[in-house]
Amino acid sequence: MSQLSSLQRLRALKAMRPQILAARSSQLSTATERSSSPHQPPRVPNLIGGTFVNSKSSSFIDVLNPATQEVVSQVPLTTTEEFKAAVAAAKDAFPTWRSTQVTTCQRVMLKLQELIRRDMDKPALNITAEQGKTLKDAQGDVFRGLEVVEHACGMGTLQMGEYVSNVASGIDTYSIREPLGVCARICPFNFPAMIPLWMFPIAVTCGNTFVLKPSEKDPGASIILAELAMEAGLPKGVLNIVHGTTDIVNAICDDEDIRAISFVGSNTVSYSLFLFLISSNMGAKNHAIVLPDANMNATLNALVAAGFGAAGQRCMALSTMVFVGDSKLWYG
């Protein structure tokens, strides 16, 4: 393809910008609202103490298929009592689980990665229905999380401490890594499988117990992964799942039994979590630098993939281009 045709493609994309902006403000929003559907779609359960239980909440949120706007399921606004029960289950399970041999924990992860491979398409299809990714993108979402499960299979080596003898006269130093207790994860909507799998496999293999709050927009993948974790042999109470919005996030932050919080998402939510022991990946501003000798065809393809892959809904989505040197040709 010639440089001229590449310029034509670039101008065509610029010409489409008003249409893209108009589509963003259309009525076909993926934002969730309190359910008013006359039909009763399946309701997403909580996982408390090793049992999937339907919430007693009177408030549910419709989970929408962004391609069709059909209601896929309904997710509860978990009650305070249910949340406390989930934390209590994790706290009760901690003493026994922290004393479990690391080789036993590793075997659970080895079985979990086998089961995820076996059922790869099940969470992927759910992600396509709830989050809107193509099936290939959704399979990639699951696979990236699977890589973390595989990493957790080597925890016996990863959590080794350190020892240095005779750092001073008659003094040796050593460090050991110990589990904290009940940990929690607050998940965003854009990677419904990968981001939960970033945290709970590592946390539980280290001897912690866990409370997971999936995004209210696409909770199904987390439930599927939890089912597989239970099948793999994860004991009751080690992994718990609750659903909701701001109230549950605040409850996680305020609960004194939760020793650490992991969060991926917007700057706004992260700012409210800074007072806690937290691992936070928040907001991103990603740049592409185009040098004067860049091949136009290759560069345009790379920019489109970087900016619009996963529908642009990822932390590393490209938002800014920096042109080095003479950019007149690109803008002409």
C-alpha positions, -999 to 999 in steps of 0.1 A, spaced: 0 0 0 14 34 -9 21 63 14 -8 82 -4 -33 55 5 -21 55 41 -27 93 43 -62 87 29 -69 62 56 -57 86 82 -79 114 69 -109 90 68 -103 82 105 -102 119 113 -134 124 93 -152 97 113 -144 113 146 -177 132 150 -196 100 143 -176 82 170 -182 109 195 -219 108 187 -220 71 192 -205 75 227 -235 96 237 -261 74 222 -287 55 243 -269 22 239 -250 25 271 -234 -4 289 -239 14 322 -259 -8 347 -291 3 364 -313 -12 390 -333 -40 375 -368 -33 362 -370 -62 338 -404 -80 337 -387 -113 332 -365 -130 357 -330 -136 344 -306 -158 363 -292 -142 395 -255 -142 403 -248 -158 437 -224 -148 464 -197 -173 475 -196 -175 513 -178 -202 533 -175 -225 503 -212 -223 494 -228 -204 465 -257 -187 480 -284 -164 466 -284 -130 481 -313 -119 503 -310 -84 490 -340 -67 475 -319 -47 451 -303 -62 420 -285 -47 390 -290 -59 354 -259 -72 337 -263 -62 301 -249 -77 269 -234 -45 254 -240 -59 218 -277 -65 222 -286 -47 254 -303 -79 266 -302 -87 303 -277 -116 308 -281 -119 345 -288 -99 377 -261 -92 403 -272 -84 439 -262 -55 460 -249 -77 488 -263 -70 522 -242 -59 551 -249 -92 569 -238 -112 539 -206 -92 535 -198 -97 572 -204 -134 568 -180 -136 539 -153 -119 559 -160 -140 589 -157 -172 567 -123 -160 554 -111 -151 589 -122 -185 603 -105 -204 575 -72 -185 579 -56 -203 609 -59 -237 593 -50 -225 558 -19 -206 568 -6 -238 584 -11 -258 553 21 -270 536 31 -249 506 33 -280 485 -4 -287 492 -12 -251 481 8 -256 450 -10 -288 441 -43 -268 443 -29 -243 418 -16 -271 395 -51 -286 394 -66 -251 389 -45 -244 359 -55 -278 344 -92 -270 350 -89 -235 335 -73 -250 304 -101 -277 302 -128 -251 304 -111 -221 288 -141 -213 265 -166 -212 294 -154 -180 310 -144 -166 276 -179 -170 263 -193 -154 295 -169 -124 290 -181 -120 254 -217 -119 266 -212 -96 296 -183 -74 287 -185 -74 249 -151 -85 239 -146 -107 208 -142 -144 217 -105 -142 207 -100 -112 230 -119 -130 258 -98 -161 255 -67 -139 257 -82 -124 289 -85 -159 305 -50 -170 292 -32 -140 308 -48 -149 341 -39 -185 336 -2 -175 334 -5 -161 369 -19 -194 382 10 -211 366 34 -187 383 17 -195 417 25 -232 411 62 -223 420 53 -206 453 76 -229 472 106 -211 457 89 -177 453 82 -172 490 116 -183 503 132 -158 527 168 -147 530 197 -154 554 230 -136 558 255 -148 584 280 -126 602 268 -92 590 285 -79 621 304 -96 648 282 -124 661 252 -111 642 232 -130 615 202 -116 597 173 -134 582 139 -126 567 108 -147 564 76 -141 544 44 -147 563 7 -145 552 -12 -114 563 -46 -128 569 -78 -119 551 -71 -100 518 -95 -84 494 -96 -75 457 -118 -48 441 -120 -55 404 -128 -33 373 -149 -44 344 -124 -45 316 -107 -78 323 -132 -100 341 -109 -131 343 -74 -118 341 -76 -93 370 -92 -116 396 -65 -142 386 -38 -116 391 -45 -117 428 -64 -145 445 -41 -174 432 -10 -157 445 -26 -146 477 -41 -179 487 -10 -199 477 9 -177 501 -14 -188 529 -39 -159 529 -76 -161 526 -96 -139 503 -127 -118 496 -132 -109 460 -155 -82 447 -160 -85 409 -172 -56 388 -210 -54 389 -210 -51 351 -195 -85 344 -193 -108 375 -199 -141 357 -163 -150 350 -153 -146 387 -180 -171 396 -169 -196 370 -133 -193 382 -144 -198 418 -162 -229 408 -130 -242 392 -110 -233 423 -134 -252 445 -132 -282 422 -94 -279 423 -95 -285 461 -95 -250 476 -109 -254 511 -142 -237 522 -138 -201 533 -104 -196 516 -120 -178 487 -152 -158 491 -171 -135 466 -194 -106 473 -211 -82 448 -222 -46 449 -211 -11 442 -199 18 464 -213 4 497 -194 -29 494 -162 -11 484 -166 11 515 -173 -20 536 -141 -36 524 -121 -5 533 -137 -1 567 -135 -37 579 -107 -42 604 -104 -79 597 -93 -72 561 -55 -68 563 -47 -58 527 -66 -46 496 -57 -49 460 -74 -26 434 -72 -20 397 -93 8 383 -100 45 381 -81 73 398 -112 84 416 -116 52 435 -79 48 441 -77 82 459 -102 70 484 -81 39 492 -48 55 499 -52 53 537 -52 15 536 -25 -12 531 -32 -15 493 -17 -25 460 -33 -1 435 -30 1 398 -48 32 388 -54 53 357 -29 54 328 -16 78 302 1 59 274 21 76 246 33 65 212 64 82 199 66 84 161 101 90 148 108 107 114 118 75 97 87 55 108 70 34 81 36 49 78 17 16 71 33 -2 100 28 27 123 -9 32 115 -16 -5 120 3 -4 154 -15 28 165 -50 14 157 -42 -19 175 -28 -1 205 -56 24 208 -86 3 199 -77 -33 209 -101 -46 235 -124 -17 224 -99 6 240 -109 -6 275 -75 -15 290 -49 2 311 -24 2 283 -47 16 256 -30 43 236 -44 78 241 -16 101 229 8 103 200 40 123 200 55 131 166 92 137 166 106 158 138 86 168 108 50 157 112 37 177 83 33 147 60 12 129 87 -12 158 91 -13 171 55 
